[in-house]
């Protein structure tokens, strides 16, 4: 974990003090999924990554992930996001604290334009009931994720934490190189790769 300790600790705090809604933004490969996994991956939860398919496909995949919450259960079937959110809310109420992480949320939103409104209706009820549920919406389409919380949108004012993950600076990116690298090599590496963590990992610690 490099330069994400503050965000990690805040995500852990969100899961420790539910209900909380987190909206996590950052460009691709900057480490959003890694951060959520390191902070919350050991928690009981549904961790779902969307892609460019339709709503029915997303619901089928979400049902597979959600089915794991029930020991020995086959994949679950949801006809709508309304049903899916009803399920996770009931699971948190009946079986204890739950994390629901929806990664690349912009694809879910494209496939179902009303999903933020559907979630808002459930979220308001979960908050009133103090349901032990932490919801993390993560996305790499920065303008869309900003739009999600704009004035007049259903989720406006509801996010408890809305971090923006930026690429690493030179000092932190240098930690990915080998220990004997001098300042010139580290600077050259940063000029070529930049501070995107996944690119640094792919490049390996050797000289560029």
N, C-alpha and C positions, 0 to 999 in steps of 0.2 A: 504494500500500500504506500504510494508516493503522493504526498501533498493532497490527500483526500481525508485526512484524519478528522477534521472538523465536520465534514459532511457525513462521514461514517458515524460519528458519535451522535449527530443530530437525528439520523435515521434510526439508530438504536433507541434513542430517547422517544421518538415517535411511536415505535412499537411497544415501548414500555408504558406509554401513557395514552392509550387509545381512548376514544376514536380520534384519528388524525388523518388528514388528507395531505399528501405530498405531491407536488408537481415538479419533476426533475427534468431539466432541459440541458442540452449539450449536443454538439455536432457528432457525427458518426465517429467511432473509434476513440472517443475521448475518455471512455471508461465508465459510462452510466451503468451498463448491465453488470460490469465487474464490481462496481461500488455497491449496488443493491445486493448482489450475491454475497459479498464479503460482510456486509452489515446485517443482512436479514436472512441469508440463505439457510441458516440452521433453525429458523423459526417455522412453526406450523403455518403453511400458507399455500397459495396458488400463485405460481410464477409463470406468466404467460407472455410470449413474444409474438406480436402480430406481424403479418406480412401483407403483400399486395393481393389478397384474395377477397371474396365477397363475405357478407355477414354470415351466411350459413357455414362457410368454411371456418371462419373464426370461432363460431359457437361450437362446432364439432371439436376443434382443437382445445378450446377452453374446457369443454366437457371431459376430455381425457385427463387434463391436468386436475380438474376439480374432483374427479372420481377417486384420485389418490387419497383424498381426505377421509374416505370411507374405506376401512380395512376390508379387502376382498371384493370391493365393488367393481363392476365393469365400468367402462366409460359412461359418463352421464350424458343425457340428451337434453338440450335446452332449445326451445322454440324461439326464444327471444332473449335479449339482454336483460329484460325485466325479470324473466325467470332465473337467469344466471345470478343476478344480484340478490334476488330473493333467497337463493340457495346459500350464498356466502354469508349473508346476514344471519340466516338461521343457524348456520354452522358456528359462527362466532358467538351467538347467543346461547346455544345449547352445549357446545363443546369447549368453549374458551377462546382466548385471544387468537386472532387470525390476521395474517398479512395477505393482501391481494395486490400483486404487482402486475401492471399492464404495460409492457414495454412496447415501444414504437406505437404509441397510442394514436398517432395521426392516421395510421392505416385503419384502425377500428373506426375512427371518426369519418374517414372517407367512405367506408363501407356502410356505415349507419350514421347519417348526419345528426340524428337525435340522441346519440349515446350520451352526450354530456347532460342533456335534459333528463334522460332516464336515470343517470347516476345521481344527479342533483336531488331528485325526488327521494331516492333511497337514502342518500347521504343525510338529508335533513332529518329523516326518521331515525337513522342510526345515531345521529348526534343527540336527539331528544331522549332516546332510550339509553344513551351512554353505552352503546354496543361496543365491545372490545375488538374493534376492527381498524386496521391501518391500511389505507389504500394509497398505492404509489402509482402515479401516472407518469411515464417516462417517454420522452420523444426527442428525435433528432431534427425534426422540422421546426426550427426555432420560431419562425413567424406564426406557425399554426399553434404551437404550444403557448405562445404569448396571447394569441387570440382567444385561446380557451378560457383565459381568466379576465378578459376585458370587461369593462363596465357594460352591463346589459346581457352578458352571456350567463347561462344558468349557474356556472360554478364560480362566478365572480365573488370575491370576498370569502371563499370557503377554504382556500388552501392555507394550512397551518405552516407550511414550509415550502419554499419554491426556489431551490438552488439552481444556479447556472454553472455547469461545469465547463471550465475553460481549459485550453491546452496548457501544459506545464511550462513554466519559465525555464530559462537556461540552467539555472542552478539545480532545479529538481530534475530536469531532463538528463542532466549529466550523471545522475545516479544509475542510469541504465547502461553506461559504458563501463569498460574494464577499469580496475582500480589504478592502473599505471598510466592511464591516458593523461597527457599534458593539456594545458589550457588551449593550445592551438588545435589539437585533435578534437577536443570537446566542442570548441566553437565551430569547427568545420562540420562536425556531426550535426550540431543544432541547425546550422544553415541549410543542410541538405534535408534532414528529417523533420525538424521543427519539434514542437512539444506535444504532439499527439501520442499518447501512451502506447496504443496498439502498434503504431509504426515503429516506435522504439523497440518494442518486444520483437517484432518481425525482423528488424535489422540485426538483432543480437548485440552482444557487448563489444565485438571486434571493431577495428577501424573501418571507416567508410571510404 
